[in-house]
Amino acid sequence: MTERFTGSFTQQEPIPDEAIEAALAVLRHGRLHRYNVADGELGETALLEQEFAAQTGAKYCLAVASGGYAMATAMRAVGVQPGDAVLTNAFTLAPVPGAIASVNARPVFVGVTEELTIDLDDLAAKADQAKVLLLSHMRGHLCDMDRLMEICDNAGITVIEDCAHTMGAAWRGVPSGRQGAFGCYSCQTYKHVNSGEGGLLITDDEELAAKAVMLSGSYMLYERHLAAPGPDVFERIKYHTPNVSGRMDNLRASILRPQLKDLDRQVARWNERYQALEAGLRDIPGLTVIERPAEESYVGSSIQFLLLDWTPRAVQEAIARCAARGVELKWFGADEPAGFTSRYDSWRYAQSERMPASDRVLTGIVDMRVPLTFSLDDCVVIARIIRAEVSAVHQSQL
Ligand SMILES: *Cc1c(COP(=O)(O)O)cnc(C)c1O
């Protein structure tokens, strides 16, 4: 009998009991707005910021409504103006060019390598085209951050890191999000902590931190923050920084705090699953495993492989055959955006030039979520199914 996988690729784990209790406490007292605090009360949102700053080693942290909002706020704070060019990855998800469009700026796409990271030669070649890089650590793959920062520092480019897939990851032990002017995180259900929607921003720059707080909609209540600079810094910027409301609320913050405390344990669980899948995908003819650099500590919340130089039809056939056996794979090479996948040329509001080397990679990228509800045995079964179906299609192509 043909083996089938019957688990769900979109089912998350339940919210931990401690987080449910904390949420109930907020619901019972009713003070959901972050600035609605009782006498002497610090508030869940301010505490979340304080804790995440400590966890990442950043001086300042701001909790906001979404990861996309965090990126747009970072760009506003560093001074991106309407019409400005912003460098960003060709291989990323729609909220990244979308954040650039939201500040009426213009994405300039930088290519992707076979390691699925930003093409640093292409970045160096385009470095004179923009003053800001919105760097997406797409699907958790960290590029050579030392070389990237060198290119950007030399060219006077401000780096904003999109860490939607790298919360808990590091490059040479430096947490992802700590090398750019800002690190932006998402707390949306499909990321590494789950509050439905939500985002976090970190920075060491006092003026950028103060601007971000004002932008997020603090009115003149910034003194209720525990991970923001002192009032003197706000004095310098408060009359010139608009309010673009996008705050986090105490209910979401309350359920995030216990999850962040548990992040390291969850990362280890993701990586066990990732490694079981990776081991099962090695040595399949026609399939390229993405090797992870020794400098990178990653979070295996998703896995990718390449079917490099396959025809689109053959890739689609392999994906359809896996789907028929319950294994949901996504393809970044399709002409039409589908689900969360899209290509840089699908974002037609932004101009782009063809990048043949990147197109070759994008056409081969196959992507799979790794929810923590999968057991290690599930991962072994999934890899076995992929092996059988990819091999069968590859064999028939020869
Ligand atoms: C999810 C995601 C975001 C934005 O997060 P939201 O909280 O959904 O706005 C940004 N970048 C990438 C790569 C993402 O996957």
The ligand as an ORCA input file, in Angstrom:
! r2SCAN-3c Opt
* xyz 0 1
  C       5.401     37.208      7.720
  C       6.482     37.972      7.116
  C       6.622     39.337      7.297
  C       5.621     40.248      7.929
  O       4.925     39.823      8.953
  P       3.398     40.192      9.257
  O       3.411     40.143     10.741
  O       2.548     39.198      8.593
  O       3.159     41.598      8.754
  C       7.751     39.931      6.785
  N       8.665     39.258      6.105
  C       8.547     37.953      5.868
  C       9.612     37.269      5.089
  C       7.444     37.272      6.353
  O       7.319     35.965      6.099
*
